[in-house]
């Protein structure tokens, strides 16, 4: 819907998540994606405070997924080449 409005209203700028916009720009050829960013989407997971064992397990699993390269590979596979994996906790 935002792309339709962008086209219909002949707007100069459309903001959104980089990966889909880059794909659109490549497909259309008359658009470009600007360098830099205007926002960051940070992901998070959590458990209730009373679940210390669950929190420890979640941290262990997440650290292993980052260290093994799984998170980076999944980001790349989904086209999010500019996304960065968080550093070790």
N, C-alpha and C positions, 0 to 999 in steps of 0.2 A: 504494500500500500504506500510506503514512503517513497519508493522509486516511482510509482505512478504519479504521486503528487509532485515529486521533483520534476518529472517530465512535463506534466500538465501545466504546472505553474511556471515552467521555464526558469527554475531556481538556479543559483550559482553554486550552492554547496549542499551536500547531503552528508550527515554524520551518522556513523553506526559502527558496528563491529568490523574490524579491518578485513578479516578473511573473506566474508561474503561480498564486501564492497570491491576487494581486489579481483575476485572472480567475475563480478559484474563488469568491472572496467576492462578486463581482458576480453570478455565476450563481446562487449559493445564496441570498443575501440575509440569511441568519442569521449571517454571519461578518463580521468586519472586519479590515482590515490595519492594524497599529499604525504610527504615524509612526516615523521613524528607522530604524536598522538595527543588527543585532547582528554583522554580518560584511561583508566586501567581497571580491568575487571579482576578482582582478587577473589580466589576461591577459598572456602574454609570448611572445616568439619568440626563437629563438637559432640560432646557427651555431657550428660548431667554431672554436676559437681560431685554428687555422691557416688559416682561410678569411677573411682580412681583406677581400678584394674582395667576397665574399658578404655579409659583415656590413655593409659600406658600402652595397651595393645594397639590402639589406633595410631599412636605416635610411632611405635615400632614398625607397623605395616607401612605407613606413609614414608618413613625414612628409607625402608628397604625398596619401595617402589621408585623413589627418586634415585637412590644410589645404584640400582640395577639398570637404570636407563629406560625403564618402562614408561615413566611419565613423559620424558622427552620424546620417546618414540611415538607415543599416542598423540602428543601435540603435533608432531610432524605429519603423522598419518592423517590427521584431521585438517591439515592445511594451515595450522597456526604456527608458522615458521618464526614469527617474531615474538612469540610467547616465551617467557623464561621460567625455568623450573626454580622453585624456591631453594635457597641454600640449606645445608643441613641444619637441623634444629640445635 
